[in-house]
């Protein structure tokens, strides 16, 4: 988890150095190898969110200027949204990458809550009908999608305003290369009066 976040921050900073704190190191504690750490630069955050214009500009820059190291969708290592592992192994198409992520989430849901015949039936239609019909046309008949670096856990709790510069900062990124219009957003962001996506 710490290695994934460390690498995520490095990738964001390659494109937009001020948009994320500098990661310094990660590892396991020598006294207790079951405990782990991530050390990064201190950035003093204000209580206000950054302006929507500044945030949108930085996010668009990240999406437009980033390049997948192998031209594929995914990430070089597993990342986590909270304690949930993300299945972001490299794939050649956005459809395959998106479907893989959905399958992973559905499997975690079933593991925690048990099987549900209704969910399995709905999931089958989602994976075999909905996703292919919506996403496959984006990468057929000469069309393609450039994999863009995304913040994979984008919500109001992972965005701040640097007090020293007044500029937006993101963290806890769970980054991956995906469709530039894809991202995660929680209900708290949607309800927020100060920041919407």
C-alpha positions, 0 to 999 in steps of 0.5 A: 500500500505504501509503495503504491502511494509513493509511486503514485505521488512520484508519477503525479509530480513528474507531470505537475510538480506542485500538485502533490507532496514530494514522497521521500521514502516508504518501508516497514518499521524495523521494530515491527515489520507488520507496521509500515510507513510513508514519509513525504514533504510537509505541506501546510494546508489551509481549511479552505478548498482550492478554487475550482478553476485552479483545481480543474486546470491542474487536473486537466494538465495532469490528464493531458500531459501524462504518458503511460510508460508502455502505452497501456492502461493500468499501473506498474503496481497495485494501489489501494483506495483506503484498504481496498486493493485496486486491480490495475494490472496493465491492459491494452484497452480501456474497456478491458481495464474498466471491466477488470476494475468492476470485476474486482470490486464485485468480487470484493463485495461478494466476499464481504456480503456473500453471494447474491443471485440478483447481483450476479445476474445484473453483473453479468449484463453489466460486464457482457452488454453495458460495458462493451456497448459503451466503451468498445466504440471508443477504441474501434474504427480508428478511434483510440484513447490515450491512457492518462494519469488519473487520481484514482481516489479523487474526493473532497478529503484528498484535495487541499489548498497549499497555504504558502502558494494558494494552489491545489494539492492532491494526495492519497492518490491511488493513481493509474493510467486510464481514460482522461474522463474517468475518475472516482468521486464520492457522494460528499464531493457531489453534495459539497457547495464548494467543489463539484465534479 
